[in-house]
């Protein structure tokens, strides 16, 4: 299915980066690099990061259990 770009926000919409695996080393480091250059970042993982969150970073814990039909 093609991406429907016409429904995406335009103009002054704020950019937010969602990093899965954000509790691990690589995901956290990617999120931190983005936050360090001023981007808003949401880290998502089943375990929280062991390093502290900086400005522009937030963390969302997910259960890791997904059911598909």
Buried (B, 14 or more C-beta within 10 A) or exposed (E): EEEEEEEEEEEEEEEEBEBEBBBBEEBBBBBBEBBEEEBBBBBBBEEBBEEEBEEBBBBEEEEEEEEEE
